[in-house]
Amino acid sequence: MPWYRKLHWQIIIGLTLGLIYGVIAASQGWGQFTTDWIAPWGTIFVNALKLIAVPLVLASLVTGVASLSDLRKLSRIGGKTIAIYIGTTAVAVTIGLLVVNIMKPGHRVPQEMRAQLQETYATRAASGAAAARETQERGPLQMIVDIVPDNATTSFGDNRKMLQVVFIALFIGIGLIQLPADKGKPMLEVFSSLNDIVIRLVDLIMLAAPVGVFALIAGTITSVAGDDLGQILELIGALGFYSLAVVFGLMIQMFVTYPLLLRSMSPMNPLTFFKGIFPAQLLAFSSSSSAATLPVTMERCEEKLGVHEEITSFVLPLGATINMDGTGLYQGVAAVFIAQALGMSLGIGAQITIILTAVLASIGTAAVPGAGIIMLVIILEAIHVPTEGIALILGVDRILDMLRTATNVTGDATVATVVAASEGLLGTPNLDESADQIRTHR
């Protein structure tokens, strides 16, 4: 495939053209034309992402939970796996929030530009502030009460109620597990088919990403730059600082959190682990897909790290569905960065909401490129930050997606190693690459 037909290059081209057009439009006074004829395509792209969010979470999570029907014979392994996956994702999001609150990349956006951004989204920011005050006045258990809906159709009709959708999906999945296989199979096939359809729709939506990125970046530049093109260069610099914050957080997760987990819960040497899993990390980085990397991840864990097939066949496919440490960390950084850039302050309550929403939403994130953006939209709406702010970070999202997918796959392999060690199913690592060739697993 020619390089220019690859999606990540198309997005980079869209970003570059959007920047060039935005600079020219701002200098030539094409702001109104851009607002009328260019920016709406960015809005359409964002709306398409919002449209697919609920069915994506519902289908992916129901099928993921229903796949735990083996829990009756592997209940102990399943419990450990889910607990560690949720724990590592929570740690990852927390690391992301600590990094972004310390580095404050959103504050690198020029003051004048922050003021213009805040003015652009003043109405939504005001409604968000009112919602935040309302939240502060509620009882301590109201958040838990809000997770359990009294009407499913209402939850499905509002992306801000995604935690309720997650609860409904978990509830349905548990119900399917309780049914005899022949009774639950028809409904499971419906959700499985829906999941396949939704993933295909995600692929189709992401085909429009280059145009969406172009329109969003162009519209953002012309709406906030005015006649001062120097502000554009400062905005690009601020975006680079945001990227640095994401990369720094991912490095902490990969080279601190995972080695500590391996050291404390398994006999695996972290250096041996990274040598064994490195080809899977490279594939994850280049494909931006945990699902596409899964066969190689399983092969490396079994053949090179000594993880028993009983563990890899259960833990790794489940991880590709529900474990998104890198994605969760990125979402925490991105949400706070956008709020900072828009001049909005997020309190402890909002940041706890980010952790809860990112952890639960990551369970329903499809293991395909670009799905993390959908979950970021959900998080922004949950904390009442204007979702149009994703225009600030979409341009570098593809590169960061490659890094966070590599982190996701590393987390899957780490948990598989730890669970195997706890069950006495971890053999001796074999890093002799000449012994066998990487094969297509099953």
N, C-alpha and C positions, 0 to 999 in steps of 0.2 A: 504494500500500500504506500503510495507517495506520501511524503511527510506532511504536505499541506492538506491531506484529507483526514488526518488524525485530529480528533476533537480538541485535544489540549492545544495544538498549534492553531486551530481555528479560533479558539477562545482568545489566545494571546494576540492573534491578528485582529480580532474584534476589539479587544482592549486598546491596542495600538492605534487602530483607525478611529476609535471613539475619542481617544486623547487628542489625536491630530485634528479631528473634526471639531472637537470642543474648543480647542485653542483658536482655530480659524473662525468658528462661529462667534466666540466671545469677542474677538478682535474686529470682526466685520459687522457686528450688530445683528446676527441672525438668531438671537435668543427667542423671539416670538415664533419664528418658523420652526425652530427646534422643539419648542414646547408643543406646538400644534401637530407636527408631522413626524418627529423623530422619537421624542420621549414616550408617547403612548405605546410604542412597541416594547419598551422596557416594562411598562405597567402590565401589558398583556403577558409577558414572560413571568413576572412575579405572580400574577393571578393564576397562571397555569400551575405554578408550584404550589400555591395555596389549595387549588382545586384537588390535586392528587394527594395531599397530605393525609387526610382522614382514611381513604381506602388503603393507602400504603401502610399505615400503622395497623389498621384493623386486620388486613389480610396477612401481613408478615408476622404479626404477633400471635394471631390465632393458630396459624400453621406451626409456628415455632413452639408454642406451648403444647399443642396437640402431639407434636413429635416426641414429647416426653412420656408417651405411653409406656416406654421401656422402663419408666421410673419404678414400676412395681418390682422389677428384678435388679434394677440399678439405682434404687432410691438413694442409697448412701452416696454413690458417685454423683448422681444428679444434684443432690442437695449441696455437696461441696462445690461442684462446678458453678452452679447459679450464684451461690453466696460469694465465691471469689470473683466471679465476673462482675457482679454488682459492686463489690468492694473496690476492685481496681478502677472501675469507671468512675465511682464517686471520688476516689483519690485523684484521678486524672483531672476531673472537672475542678476540684478544689485547687490543684496545682495551677491550672489555667487562670483561675480567679485571683490567686495570690500574685502570679506573675503580672497580670494586666493591671491589678491595683497598685503594684509597686512601680512598674515601668510607666504606667499611664500614657500609652501611645496615643490615645484620643486627644490628649492635651497638646500633642504636637501639631494638631490641626490649628492653623492660625486663628487667633482670637476673632478677627473680623469674619473669617469664614465660618467659625462656629456660631457666631451671632446670626449670620445669614442663613445657615442651616437650621438653626433654632427657629428663626422667623418663618422659614419655608414650611416647617412642620409644626408651627405654633399651635394650631388647633388640636392636633393629635397629642402633642406634648402636654397640653393643658388637660385633656381628658385623661391622659396617663397619670398625671399628678393627682387628679381628683380620685381616680381609682386607687392610687397608692394610699391616699389618706383614708379612704373607705376601708381598705385592707387593714390598716393599723388600728382601726376602731373595732375590728371583729374579735371574737373570742379566740383563745389559744388553739382550740381544736377545729375551728371553722375550716381550715385548709383540708383536714381529713374529711369533714362533712362534704365539702365541695367536690371531692374526688368521686363520691358515690352519687350518680345522677338519679333523678326520679323519672327521667324521660330520655330514652336513648336517642330518639330522633332530634331532640334539641341539642344533644351533645354532638351529633354528627354534623349539625348545621353551623357550628361555631368553632373555628380553629383555636380559639382561646380556651376551649374546654378539652384540650387534647388529653389531659390527665384522665378525664372521664372516659374518653375513647380507649385509652390504655387499660383502664379498669374493666370496661365492658369486654375488651378483647381477651384479657386474662380470665375473666369470668366464663366466657364462651369456651375458651380453650380448656379450662378445668372441667367444664361440663362435658366436653367431648371425650376427655380422658376417662370420665366415670362411666360412659356408655360402653356396651359391648362393641367389639370392633365392627361387626356387621351393621349395627345401628348407627354408629357415628361416621362410618366411611363415606356415605353420600354427602353429608354436610362438610366433612373435611375436604373432599374432592372439590366442592364448590369454592371453599376458601383458598385451596391450593391453586385452583384455576384462576381465581381472582388475583392471587398474589403474582402469578405469572403474567397476567394481563397488565397489572399495575407496573411491574418492573419494565415491561415493554413500553408502557406509556412514559415512564421516567426516561427511557432511552430516547423516545421521540421528542419529549420536551427538551432534553439536553441537546438535541440537534439544533434547536433554536437558540441555544445559549450564546453563540457568537453574536447574533443579531441583538439578543437581549442585553448582553454586556455592552455592546456598542451604544445602544440607545440609552441605557442607564447611565453610563459614564458621560456620554455627550450631554444628556439632559442635566446631570448633576453639575458639570462644569459650567454650562451656560447659565444655570440658575443661581450659582453662588459666586462665580468669578467676577462678574461685572466687567469692568474695563481694566482691572488689575490682573494681568496674566502672571505676575510674580506669585500670586496666591496659588496658582495651579501647581507650580514647581514645589511650593511648600507643602501642598496637599500630597503630592507624589512622595515627598520625603516622609511625611507622616505615615503613609501607607507602608513604606519600607520598614518603619519602626514597628508598626503593627505586625508585619510578617516576622520580624525578629523576635517579638514577644511570643508568637505562636511556636516558632522553631525552638526557642529556648525552653518553653514548657514541654514540648514533645521530647526534647533531649533529656530533660529531668525524668520524665516518665519512663523513657526507654533505658537510660543508663544509670538510674538511681532506684526507681520503684521496682522494676522487674528484677534487677540483680539482688536487691534486698529480699524480695519474695523468694527467689531461688535459693539464696543462702540460708534463709530462716526455715524454709519448709521442704527442702530437698537437698540431696547430696551433690546436685549438679553444679559444676563450676561455671560461673557466668560467662567466662571467656570461651569455654567449650560449647556452651549453649549458643552463643552468638556465631561462632564458627559453623556450627551445624545448621543453623536456621538462615544463614546469610543469603543463599540463593532464593529462598522464599521471600525474604525482605526485598531483594532486587526485583523480583517479579511483581510483588505488591506495589512497589514504587513506580514501576513502568506502566502497570495496568490500571492502577487506582481502583482495584476491585478485589475485595477479600474472597468473594466467591470464585473468581477466576484463579486465584492463587491457591485455593483449598487443596487441590490434588497434590501440588508440590509441598505444601505445608505438612500434609499427612505423611508424605513419603520421607521428608527430612526428619520429622519427629520419630517415625518408626525405625527407619534405617540408620540414621545418624545419631539420634539422641537416645535411642533405646526405649522409647515409649511404646507400651504394648498396644496392639491393634484394638483391643477391647476399649481402651481409653481414647485413642485417636478417632475411632469411628463414631464415638458419641460426643466427646468434648469439642472437637474441632469444628464439625458442622454446626453444632449449637453456637459456638463462638462466632462463626461467620454470620450468624443471624442476630445474636443479641449482644455481642461484646464489641463495643466501639469506643475504646479508650481514647484513641487519638481524635476521633470525631467529637467526642464529648468535651475534651480539653479545648479544642479549637472553637467549639460553640460558646464555651464560657468566655474565652478571650474576645471573640468577635462580638458577642452581645454587649459586653462592658465597653469595648472600644467604640462601638456605634453610639452607645449612650453617652460616652464621654465626648465624642465628636459633635453630638447634637446638643451638648451642654446640659444633659440630664444627669441627675444624681441618683444612683441606685443604693438603697440602704441594705442592711443586713437581711431583711425579709425578702427583698427582691433577689438577692444573691443566693439565698437558700432555695428560693423558687427555681433559679437557674440550675442549681445542683440537682434538685428533685426532677425537674422537667427533662434535663439533659440525660440523666441516668435512665429514666423510664422511657424517654423517646428513643434513646439509642437501641433499646430492645426491639423497636419496630423499624429501625433504619435498614433499608435494603442494602445488601453488600454490593452495590454498584456505584460507579462514579456519579457524583453530583447529588446523591440522596441527602448528604449532610446539610446542603443548603435548605432543603425542605424543612428539616428539623430546626435549623436556625430561625426560619420564619416562625415556626411554632413557639420557640423560646422567646423571640422578640415580642410576639403578641401576648404571651403569658405575663411578661413583665411590663407590658404597655409601652414599648419602645417602637416608634414608627418603622414598619418593615421596609419602607423605601430606603432605609439606611444601608441595606445590603449592597446598594450601588457602590458604596465606599470600599467594599472588600471583594466583590465578585471578580475583579480583574486579576487578582493573584490567587484566587481560590483553587484553580487547577493545580498549580505548583504545590500549594499547601495540602491539597487533597492527596497528592502522591506521597507526601511525608506522613500524613496522618494514617493513610492506609497501611503503610509499612509498620507504623506503631500498632495499629489494630491487629495485624497478623502476628507481630511479636508478642502481644498480649495473649492471643489465643494459644500460641505455642508454650508460653510461660505457664499458663494455667494447666494445660495438658500435662506438662512435666511435673508440676506440683501435685496434681491429683494422682498421677501415676505413682509418684513416690509415696504418697499417703496410703495407697492401696497395695504397695509392694509389687507394682507392675512396671517399675522402671529398671531397665537393663543397663548394660555397660555401653557408653557412647562409642560409636565407630565412625571416625572422621576420615577414613581412608577412601578418598574419592575414586581411586582406581578399582576398588572392590566391586563396584556396580555403577550402573548409569542411572540417572534420574529417569524414572518411568512414569507413565500415565497411570495414576492410581485408580484401580477399579474402572 
